[in-house]
Amino acid sequence: MIYLDYNATTPLRPEVLEAMLPYFQRHFGNPSSVHGAGRQAKQGVEEARERIAEFLHCRPAEILFTSGGTESNNLALTGMRHALRHKGQHIITTAIEHSSILEPLDALATEGATITKLPVNSEGRVNADDLVAALRPDTVLVSISLANHEIGTIQPIAELSRLTRARGVCFHVDAVQAAGKLPLDVTSLGVDLLSLSAHKISGPKGVGALYVRKGTTLSPLLRGGPQEREKRAGTENVAAIVGFGIAATLAARELERSIAHCCQLIQQLWNGIVQRIPGTFLNSPLHQRLPNTLNVGFSNAAGEGLMMGLDLAGIAVSTGSACAAGSLEPSHVLLALGRTAEEAKSALRFSVGKETTTQEIDRVLEVLPHVVERVRKAVES
Ligand SMILES: Cc1ncc(COP(=O)(O)O)c(C=O)c1O
């Protein structure tokens, strides 16, 4: 199989698996237990916390482990809303966020919060003036992703957070797709909260983290035991947390090489598509985009059909986010860029990674023109 769906998930690195294995057997203790077995598990969790803190350039005490990006986003939004209820009702986000941002905000709206969804330009970028105009005296939180999961657009987060925090409003960034693809530093980003997910950086599924700047008040989502400084109850997923820590260290170490590798592959892919297939258009921006992501529209073809045709040839790509896969609705991200429903439905997202090779891209460029032709013919007939 040729796997070009790294934005959905990434293969687990062997070094990560190896680090995790002892925590399923020998080091099986509960990190909350005070005996030796418990202390050993706790040490694994705390070492991983230090690794994630190093990854984000923050203090270990500012990291909370969660069950993944979805929980981190839910905790940030719902936790801040409940903690700041007395201060105001208004939350700002964008029209192109992941469902793990938009759905919890819809739920908060039913409980009395007011949500503003900022528009984006044709490249998926938020305008700072729109953000400033949307800020109100009762705004308590702004949540904007660093890089979009479908098209890869990078937002000017440092500027947006500076304008927001200057008005005393907290800023949350979903960095799930940016992690491992861009350098991350919470101080230069200037954010109060930041979400991560391990399985997007060659770590295990079902574990993530939320950075919470020291002094930020946050109500817990899960209540029970005193784990994670009473902000996230429940016995820690020790093996997964250990794997997450190793994955973050490796991702940071190899970041530059990985960016160069992905940029080259995406350039090869886009050049090949333009040369071989007429009637294509780019949904991703040319600049300020994730190095590994390319979203392309194929006029008069359905992305779903293209994706299935490629799958039959052993090539895995997606039509949008994995969470929306199988949905017949056009992508809300592409609609927000101003694409028509038909254009949006003709899109494919290619996302490459460390293990992708130029030979694999050559093979995709061999197969793709035939698949597009077949799907277009089916539409015509
Ligand atoms: C931008 C973004 N945020 C959050 C998530 C959810 O992360 P998880 O799969 O760890 O719940 C995803 C997953 O695709 C994502 O792309």
The ligand as an SDF file (V2000), in Angstrom:
LIG
                    3D

 16 16  0  0  0  0  0  0  0  0999 V2000
   -6.9120   19.7840   13.6620 C   0  0  0  0  0  0  0  0  0  0  0  0
   -7.3300   18.5770   14.4400 C   0  0  0  0  0  0  0  0  0  0  0  0
   -7.7240   18.7220   15.7060 N   0  0  0  0  0  0  0  0  0  0  0  0
   -8.0990   17.6760   16.4570 C   0  0  0  0  0  0  0  0  0  0  0  0
   -8.0800   16.3940   15.9570 C   0  0  0  0  0  0  0  0  0  0  0  0
   -8.5440   15.2530   16.8260 C   0  0  0  0  0  0  0  0  0  0  0  0
   -7.4520   14.5190   17.3060 O   0  0  0  0  0  0  0  0  0  0  0  0
   -7.6620   13.0100   17.8510 P   0  0  0  0  0  0  0  0  0  0  0  0
   -7.7820   12.1390   16.6460 O   0  0  0  0  0  0  0  0  0  0  0  0
   -6.4270   12.7410   18.6520 O   0  0  0  0  0  0  0  0  0  0  0  0
   -8.8730   13.0180   18.6950 O   0  0  0  0  0  0  0  0  0  0  0  0
   -7.6850   16.1900   14.6390 C   0  0  0  0  0  0  0  0  0  0  0  0
   -7.6930   14.8340   14.0550 C   0  0  0  0  0  0  0  0  0  0  0  0
   -7.7740   14.6460   12.8580 O   0  0  0  0  0  0  0  0  0  0  0  0
   -7.2840   17.3130   13.8540 C   0  0  0  0  0  0  0  0  0  0  0  0
   -6.9010   17.1790   12.5910 O   0  0  0  0  0  0  0  0  0  0  0  0
  1  2  1  0
  2  3  1  0
  2 15  2  0
  3  4  2  0
  4  5  1  0
  5  6  1  0
  5 12  2  0
  6  7  1  0
  7  8  1  0
  8  9  2  0
  8 10  1  0
  8 11  1  0
 12 13  1  0
 12 15  1  0
 13 14  2  0
 15 16  1  0
M  END
$$$$
